[in-house]
Amino acid sequence: VTGNAKGIDEVLARVEAAVQPLEIAQFDLFDRRYQTSWEAAMAKFRENVAAIEEMLKRFMDESFTKLRSAEDTFNLLQKFRSIQENEAGQKLMERKTMDILAQYE
């Protein structure tokens, strides 16, 4: 719907890159002796998640401005809604829903 497969691929690549360090950690994630390493890894992970959320927000904003019909906009919103589960994503979905409804006024 967006015509921007490259943007979607970039977001997905960032998600994969954020998870990878936890998957290949050189220490036992459940061993308390490595708590400092775990905390550092989690801090970096949270930082990456915040950057991904911002990237996704920009991508969504750009995608919605390129659509011409309310039907396409609503379909895109439904697709994004199916992948957004966190609170920030839900708030963004609410804002986009209001933007769509404003087109009908």
GISUL-V715962 format. One record per residue. N is the residue number from 1. RES is the residue in one small letter. PHI is phi in radians with two decimals (none if undefined). PSI is psi in whole degrees, -180 to 180 (none if undefined). OMEGA is omega in degrees with one decimal (none if undefined). Layout:
n=[N/N]
res=[RES/RES]
phi=[PHI/PHI]
psi=[PSI/PSI]
omega=[OMEGA/OMEGA]
This chain:
n=[1/2/3/4/5/6/7/8/9/10/11/12/13/14/15/16/17/18/19/20/21/22/23/24/25/26/27/28/29/30/31/32/33/34/35/36/37/38/39/40/41/42/43/44/45/46/47/48/49/50/51/52/53/54/55/56/57/58/59/60/61/62/63/64/65/66/67/68/69/70/71/72/73/74/75/76/77/78/79/80/81/82/83/84/85/86/87/88/89/90/91/92/93/94/95/96/97/98/99/100/101/102/103/104/105]
res=[v/t/g/n/a/k/g/i/d/e/v/l/a/r/v/e/a/a/v/q/p/l/e/i/a/q/f/d/l/f/d/r/r/y/q/t/s/w/e/a/a/m/a/k/f/r/e/n/v/a/a/i/e/e/m/l/k/r/f/m/d/e/s/f/t/k/l/r/s/a/e/d/t/f/n/l/l/q/k/f/r/s/i/q/e/n/e/a/g/q/k/l/m/e/r/k/t/m/d/i/l/a/q/y/e]
phi=[none/-1.37/1.28/-2.17/-1.12/-1.08/-1.10/-1.14/-1.08/-1.13/-1.11/-1.09/-1.14/-1.15/-1.11/-1.05/-1.15/-1.24/-1.44/-0.94/-1.02/-1.30/-1.28/-1.96/-0.91/-1.53/-2.48/-1.35/-1.04/-1.79/-1.62/-1.06/-1.12/-1.84/-0.99/-1.10/-1.13/-1.09/-1.10/-1.14/-1.11/-1.21/-1.09/-1.14/-1.07/-1.09/-1.10/-1.13/-1.08/-1.07/-1.16/-1.15/-1.07/-1.16/-1.09/-1.13/-1.06/-1.10/-1.05/-1.12/-1.02/-1.14/-1.11/-1.18/-1.29/-1.49/-1.40/-1.78/-1.95/-1.12/-1.13/-1.09/-1.11/-1.13/-1.07/-1.13/-1.03/-1.10/-1.14/-1.14/-1.06/-1.20/-1.85/-1.64/-2.11/-1.48/-1.10/-1.09/-1.14/-1.13/-1.13/-1.13/-1.09/-1.09/-1.13/-1.17/-1.05/-1.13/-1.08/-1.14/-1.09/-1.13/-1.19/-1.51/-1.36]
psi=[-38/-27/13/66/-32/-42/-41/-44/-38/-42/-46/-38/-39/-37/-48/-43/-32/-35/-32/-46/-31/-32/-30/21/139/18/162/113/-24/3/119/-20/-21/25/-41/-43/-41/-46/-39/-43/-41/-37/-44/-40/-47/-38/-44/-40/-44/-41/-39/-42/-41/-41/-43/-40/-46/-43/-44/-45/-45/-40/-44/-32/-20/-16/144/-28/152/-33/-46/-39/-44/-42/-42/-42/-43/-39/-45/-39/-35/-21/-10/118/-18/169/-42/-41/-40/-40/-39/-40/-41/-42/-42/-37/-43/-38/-41/-47/-32/-26/-23/-10/none]
omega=[-175.6/-174.4/-177.1/-179.9/179.4/179.2/178.6/179.3/178.7/178.4/179.9/178.5/177.9/177.3/179.4/-179.6/179.8/-176.9/-173.2/-179.6/177.7/-179.5/-176.4/-178.6/-178.5/179.0/179.6/-177.1/-175.1/179.5/-177.2/177.9/-178.3/-177.3/180.0/178.1/178.7/-179.3/177.6/178.9/179.8/177.4/178.2/178.6/179.5/177.1/178.2/178.8/178.5/178.7/178.8/179.1/178.1/177.6/179.2/178.2/178.3/179.3/-179.8/179.1/179.3/-179.1/-177.9/-178.9/-178.5/-176.9/-175.8/-176.0/177.2/179.6/177.1/179.7/179.4/178.0/177.8/177.8/179.0/178.7/178.6/-178.9/-178.2/-180.0/-178.7/-179.6/-177.3/-174.9/179.7/178.6/179.0/177.8/177.5/177.7/178.4/180.0/179.3/176.8/178.9/177.4/179.2/-178.9/178.6/178.1/-178.9/-178.4/none]
